[in-house]
């Protein structure tokens, strides 16, 4: 399993952005701590990430990305993300039907996705959690909407870790008196990874953002801290000879900068 959080970050009276953060561990006979879990898409206004088993996760995410790239109305963003979300669910369910001669452990996909982005129709960020419903025997999208109001945050991953992350985030909110999230969800994931107290998560944190100008961007993170000068992108620590044009987050000051070359 793993941990991912998506939230709408408000950092000025008029400006918001959507942020997604996750860990980088895959497990199942080994601990693989440099695995990409957040994917930007050929359309620039959204992204997708996963938690759970990779048998279903990677094929579904990659085919979803390819399908967007192959259709101009989707790739150019003329299809709003609400409609794109509906297509994603149909695609996932159609692909699930092609799985044959499957062992018992893989009959029910143990995977969840967060699909999120900026809707030009609703003029706001939207977040969906897509997961397999055991009763309905199909993937279903939940839009984080309650009493007509869209929630500003979504969690996905191992239940024990999600409960702990939610608890810590509430504590930070009470301490700071926050009604809107800034970078507190990232801080929660950062701290959990540094503590290394949950076997289901590990590796560097991954982070990506969608902006109101409808562009989705991956960011790097100095890990385990800025003084190490080591940069992790999508969970992988860059080698000393590698350069990147991505903005890089200092995990403690929460400020971003370009790589010094």
QUIDA-V198471 format. One record per pair of residues at least 24 apart in sequence whose C-alpha atoms are under 8 Angstrom apart, sorted by the first residue. I is the first residue (numbers start at 0). GAP is how many residues later the second one is. Records with the same first field share a line. If there is no record, write none. Layout:
# QUIDA-V198471
I: GAP ; GAP
This chain:
# QUIDA-V198471
0: 25 ; 26 ; 50 ; 51 ; 52 ; 156 ; 157 ; 199 ; 200
1: 24 ; 49 ; 50 ; 154 ; 155 ; 156 ; 198 ; 199
2: 48 ; 152 ; 153 ; 154 ; 155 ; 158 ; 159 ; 186 ; 198
3: 45 ; 46 ; 47 ; 151 ; 152 ; 153
4: 148 ; 149 ; 150 ; 151 ; 180
5: 108 ; 110 ; 121 ; 147 ; 148 ; 149
6: 120 ; 145 ; 146 ; 147 ; 174 ; 178
7: 117 ; 144 ; 145 ; 173
8: 171 ; 172 ; 173 ; 174
9: 170 ; 171 ; 172
10: 171
14: 197
15: 195 ; 196
16: 108 ; 192 ; 193 ; 194 ; 195
17: 98 ; 99 ; 107 ; 191 ; 192 ; 193
18: 188 ; 189 ; 190 ; 191
19: 187 ; 188 ; 189
20: 164 ; 165 ; 168 ; 184 ; 185 ; 186 ; 187
21: 167 ; 183 ; 184 ; 185
22: 166 ; 170 ; 178 ; 179 ; 180 ; 181 ; 182 ; 183 ; 212
23: 177 ; 178 ; 179 ; 180 ; 181 ; 182 ; 210 ; 211
24: 175 ; 176 ; 177 ; 178
26: 173
32: 169 ; 170 ; 171 ; 202
33: 169 ; 170 ; 200 ; 201 ; 202 ; 203
34: 199 ; 200 ; 201
35: 170 ; 198 ; 199 ; 200
36: 169 ; 197
37: 168 ; 169 ; 170 ; 196
39: 176 ; 177 ; 178
40: 24 ; 27
41: 26 ; 27 ; 33
42: 25 ; 26 ; 31 ; 32 ; 33 ; 34
43: 31 ; 33 ; 170 ; 171 ; 172
44: 32 ; 72 ; 73 ; 74 ; 165 ; 166 ; 169 ; 170 ; 171
45: 35 ; 69 ; 70 ; 71 ; 72 ; 164 ; 168 ; 169 ; 170
46: 68 ; 69 ; 70 ; 163 ; 169
47: 65 ; 66 ; 67 ; 68
48: 64 ; 65 ; 66
49: 61 ; 62 ; 63 ; 64 ; 106
50: 60 ; 61 ; 62 ; 105 ; 106
51: 58 ; 59 ; 60 ; 105 ; 106
52: 56 ; 57 ; 58
53: 57
55: 53 ; 55
56: 54
59: 31 ; 32 ; 35
63: 24 ; 27
79: 39 ; 40 ; 41
80: 36 ; 37 ; 38
81: 37
84: 30 ; 43 ; 56
85: 55
88: 41 ; 50 ; 51 ; 52
91: 47
92: 45 ; 46
107: 24 ; 26 ; 29
111: 44 ; 45
112: 43
113: 40 ; 42
116: 93
117: 92 ; 93 ; 94 ; 96
125: 24
126: 25 ; 26 ; 27
127: 26
128: 25 ; 27
157: 42
160: 37
164: 24
182: 71
186: 64
189: 61
193: 30
202: 32
203: 28 ; 31 ; 32
204: 27 ; 29 ; 30
205: 26 ; 27 ; 28 ; 29
206: 27
217: 28
218: 27 ; 28 ; 29 ; 30
219: 26 ; 27 ; 28 ; 29
220: 27 ; 28 ; 29 ; 30
221: 26 ; 27 ; 28 ; 29
222: 28
224: 25 ; 26 ; 27
225: 24 ; 25 ; 26
